[in-house]
């Protein structure tokens, strides 16, 4: 007779049914931290533009890698002055961040950063030197 095999199959089916009725434990909460700036000095202002009272705002789209350094920097909105846009891009490439994390693992992040170039209120002495140089054709 095959009676013992049927009994084992029923017993195994009963165990599976009981296990399936047990409530699943809730998923563990995901622990995250936000991206944090560590070293973000202002980009260099092209002296000629500052002396000529030319300013503007550049908005950059950046990707910060898991190492905390910019891996991609693009102009999202131009200042309308290409040398300012270029100075902003070059300047932020040196920035460092503490990367965002998810369950303790570093994650890359995307962000938009406005970079403002405001001409100095008082004209620096170097501007007068630049004026003289221009006047002499050099």
Buried (B, 14 or more C-beta within 10 A) or exposed (E): EEEEEEEEEEEEEEEEEEEEEEEEEEEEEEEEEEBEEEEEEEBEBBEEBBBEEBBBBBBBBBEBBBEBEBEEBEBEEBBEBEBBBBBBBEBBBEBBBBBBBEEEEBBBBEBEBEBBBEBEEEEEEEBEEBEEEEEEEE
